Amino acid sequence: MAQVALETESTLTDRFQTTVPSPVRKALHLGKKDKIKYTIQSDGSVVISRAAVQESDPVLGEFLSFIARDMQAHPERIEPLSASVRENVDVLIEGVEIDLDAPLLDEDE
């Protein structure tokens, strides 16, 4: 078994969330919005590593560029949402409370 150079802990919240301890963030060179990979070993131990950065989806990028060019070339085609689309959106977000004035948490920035 590998020699332990440093141990650290964190606590799970009621929502099973935790803060990645500073020594782990430094060792993995993690920044905000970086992803962490968990590898569960056969003996039950878990190896934490920095997840590989995924390249952006070229198809999605091209599609969004197409939409942006079309909007610039034909602004007359842009229309507000219809009442029925707005009603569908309202159904989807029913019960979701949003406070636009609440400060963002560090992990949301």
Secondary structure, DSSP 8 states (H G I E B T S, - for coil): -------------TTS-----HHHHHHHT--TT--EEEEE-TTS-EEEEE-------HHHHHHHHHHHHHHHH-GGG-----HHHHHHHHHHTTT----TTS---GGG-
